[in-house]
Amino acid sequence: MSDLSILNVLFETIEKRKKADPEKSYTARLFAKGRGKIAQKLGEEATETVIEAMIGDKKRLAEESADLLYHLLVVWSDVGIMPADVTAVIDDRMHYTDDERKKRKGGD
């Protein structure tokens, strides 16, 4: 699988492992530790991704990006957001200018 549909597959895997034995599953261990730990891990991975971006090592940046995406999907799962919820926002943003979005939301 080489396109972004792999994110949906990863999300489904995360959902399945959520209730697994924390002794056997890193994903289950994250959920067992709670949202604070999950969010902390997301922050750590984001920082590591930024560092690799600044260094410019493409291989390491790809690896850290994969870690970042995984932890982001774990956060989504914990909060109850589906990938389709996020892609709907992206789709909306692609079809409207900033001014059009503000008008639709009643903002300034």
Secondary structure, DSSP 8 states (H G I E B T S, - for coil): --STHHHHHHHHHHHHHTTS-TTT-HHHHHHHH-HHHHHHHHHHHHHHHHHHHHHT-HHHHHHHHHHHHHHHHHHHHHHT--HHHHHHHHHHHHHS-HHHHHHHHT--
